[in-house]
Amino acid sequence: MVEVTKSDWKLFVEKLPLWQERYMECLLQEYAAIIAKTDEASIRFWELKERIDTDRKNPGVQLAPRKSEMMADLLYMIRHNVINIEDLDGFSESVVSDIKNFSK
């Protein structure tokens, strides 16, 4: 993998909170759909709890960014549908190229 440049790292740190907010907004809509079901309250509650417990481990919700892990984090976020290739606009060509190659 490519060595992460200062500008790529800066852009990653800038975009990460925006990507996470967008992802969590989608999760909230999915949670609202669970709550809106007509099942018993206890069934909806436990379904929602299980879902939140799973989702909170997702990189779209929680990620401790480290420069040495940036490329792996980008791949992980793509594989978990937190971001897509278009979200890498502005990153160096080498980062985008490596991510495209490894995400196939």
SVG drawing of the C-alpha trace seen along z (x, -y; Angstrom):
<svg xmlns="http://www.w3.org/2000/svg" viewBox="-49 -19 54 28">
<polyline fill="none" stroke="black" stroke-width="0.4" points="0.0,0.0 0.9,-3.6 2.5,-5.7 -0.1,-8.3 0.8,-11.9 0.3,-14.8 -2.4,-16.2 -4.3,-12.8 -4.2,-12.5 -5.5,-16.0 -8.3,-15.3 -9.2,-12.0 -9.3,-13.7 -11.5,-16.4 -13.9,-14.1 -14.2,-11.3 -16.7,-13.2 -18.8,-14.2 -18.9,-10.6 -19.8,-9.3 -22.6,-11.9 -24.1,-10.9 -23.9,-7.2 -25.4,-7.7 -28.3,-9.7 -29.1,-6.7 -28.9,-4.4 -31.4,-6.7 -33.8,-6.4 -33.5,-2.6 -34.0,-2.7 -37.1,-4.8 -38.5,-2.2 -37.9,0.5 -39.7,-1.7 -42.6,-2.4 -43.4,1.3 -46.6,2.6 -44.9,5.4 -45.1,5.4 -43.0,2.8 -40.7,5.4 -40.0,7.0 -39.2,3.6 -37.1,2.6 -34.9,5.7 -34.6,5.6 -33.4,2.0 -31.0,2.8 -29.4,5.6 -29.1,3.4 -27.5,0.6 -25.1,3.0 -24.0,4.2 -23.9,0.8 -21.9,-0.9 -18.9,1.2 -19.1,0.1 -16.4,-2.4 -19.2,-4.7 -20.1,-5.2 -16.8,-4.8 -13.3,-4.9 -10.1,-6.0 -8.1,-7.4 -4.4,-6.8 -2.3,-7.8 -0.7,-4.4 -4.2,-2.8 -5.8,-5.3 -5.8,-3.0 -7.2,-0.1 -9.8,-2.3 -10.9,-3.6 -11.2,0.0 -13.1,1.0 -15.5,-1.9 -16.1,-1.1 -16.7,2.6 -19.2,1.5 -21.0,-0.9 -20.0,-3.9 -18.4,-5.6 -18.0,-4.8 -15.3,-5.5 -16.8,-8.9 -16.2,-10.0 -12.5,-9.8 -12.6,-12.8 -9.7,-15.1 -7.4,-12.3 -4.2,-11.6 -4.4,-9.4 -2.3,-6.8 -4.7,-6.5 -7.7,-6.3 -6.0,-3.7 -4.9,-1.5 -8.4,-1.6 -10.0,-0.7 -7.6,2.2 -8.1,3.6 -11.8,3.1 -12.6,5.3"/>
</svg>
